[in-house]
Amino acid sequence: MINFFRRIRRNLIQDSQFYKYLKYAVGEILLVVLGILIAFQINNWNDKKENKKKELSYISSIIEDIETDIEQSQVALEQLNQTRKGLDSLLLELSSEEIYLNSNKAYSLWMKYIGFEDFISNDRTLQLLKYSSGFEFITRKKASDVILTYDQNIKNYKFQSELISNILSNPQLINGVFDVISLEKSIHDSIPIPLLTEDKILLNQLYGNRKIWKMALNGATSYLEIVHESGKQTKNKLQEIYRIKDE
């Protein structure tokens, strides 16, 4: 094909048909430019098609992560509600005068309800989007908005959860009130084990902590309920935007 065009050019030049050669040359240039534009457009179409595949892949992965979050947050909510109910018994016990002489029951309740089932979001895809410029592939603003709102709800819960952890990270206060060693050895015995102190300041610190703890638990429950409901709404919204059906 190249040799064919070369022969045409050579013949036109040899025949001194300059203007015909000029027209031919311009036509040849236009054909080359047109070919480049067509190749560029095809490449652009391929890039858009590939980006759409990546976008759908990210969204599908986020939906899978959120489905896991919905299940795990439900379990954590049930545990939190049980802890809150048990905490009422603990607070009542710690408020009674009896614990000065007998701290067995109070300590038993304390150790039973001192922890809770924490919720950790399965945010691997979201973190990938945030730290690898993956959000560039999310072309639909409604999708990115709902994803970021869900992420913020998780951050709010984490803050409340960390507040509880900070409250519970002071074992010196507990060890200063309870005879922990004796209690752990005879936790199931009926022999009364008195508190180590009747210091009102120290006891008020312990009581103050448990009040803050209850407030923190209530806050954590509220924020986790928001995460749970937000997860379901985010999943439904993304499925609606991208027309994805449950398998």
Buried (B, 14 or more C-beta within 10 A) or exposed (E): EEEEEEEBEEEBEEEEEEEBBEEBEEEEEEEEEEEEEEEEEEEEEEEEEEEEEEBEEBBBBBBBBBBBBBEBBBEBBEBBBEBBEEBEBBBEBBEEEEBEEBBBBBBBBBBEBBEBEBBEBBBEBBEBBBEEEBBEBBEEEEBEEBBBEBBEBBEBBBEBBEBBEEBBEEEEBBEBBBBBEBBEEEEEEEEEBBBBBEEEEBBEBBBEBBEBBBBBBBBBBEBBBBBBEBBBBBBBBBBEEBEBEEE
